[in-house]
């Protein structure tokens, strides 16, 4: 099974694997809860919320805000 997008490409956008996982996880939960998608539906290759979150990160529309500290 290949992961799309690749972790190497995603790590160019997010500086650590931990941050990448946390961001994708939180966004996937938002998508599951009914949050609006950040890309047009036709642009997603994945059907699953985690894959969609990773695709949003790769597209550059989902980023970590360095000024926000959420310790939940």
N, C-alpha and C positions, 0 to 999 in steps of 0.2 A: 504494500500500500504506500503510495506516494502522498506526501503532504503538500497541498497547494494552499497558499504560497509557501515557498521553502523557508525554513527557519533562518537560513543564512541571509536571505533577502530581508526578512523581517528584522533581524538583528542590526541591519544597517539603519533602520528607522528608530528602533527602541534599543537602549544601551545594554540591557541585561535580559537574560532568559526569564528571571523571576518577574521583572516588570512587564515583560511581554505576556507572560501567562496571566498575571493579575489583571492587566488591561483587557485581554481577550475574554477572560472569565466574566468580569464585571459587565462588559458589553454584551456578551452572550446572554446573561441573565436579563439585561434590559430588553434585548430583542425578544426573548421568550415571554417577557411580561407585556409585550405589545408596543415597544418603543418603535418610532419611525426609523426606517432604514436610511442610511446616509448616502447610499448609491442607488441608482435606478435598478429595479428588480432584474432587468435583463443583463446587468453587468456582473451578477453573482454567478459563480460556477458551482458553489456549494449549496446544498439544500439545508444544511444544519446551521444552527445559530453560531456555533464556535467558528466554523469555516467562514461564515459571513463576517464575523468580527475580525478574523485574521485578514480577510480580503479588504476590509475597511482600513486596517492598519497599513497594509501594503499600498493602498491607493493614496495614503497620506491624509485622509479625511478624519482619522481617529488618532489622536496623539495624547501623550501624557502632559498634563499641565504641571510644570515644576513648582509653581507657587501654591498649588493645592496639596495639602497634606491630609490624607484620609486614613486614619488608623483603625478602621472598623475591622 
